[in-house]
Amino acid sequence: MDSETRTRERQRLMVDLLERKIRLRARQLYDQRGQIEGQALEDWVKAESEILKSSILAPLWNKRQDRESSQP
């Protein structure tokens, strides 16, 4: 495995970790609201904002989001 492939794999793992943290925080927000349905997007956006605010990996996350949103 060459160094570029290793770097991409490490980045993928880091982004996966961020996503797990965001999912966990969104679930916590949902639970705090008494598990009332209908605000999943708001929970996700708030969780994403909280997690990325303190993460040095935010640029990597944003890069992936940009790539995904530009795909057809």
Secondary structure, 3 states (H helix, E strand, C coil): CCHHHHHHHHHHHHHHHHHHHHHHHHHHHHHHCCCCCCCHHHHHHHHHHHHHHCCCCHHHHHHHHHHHHHCC
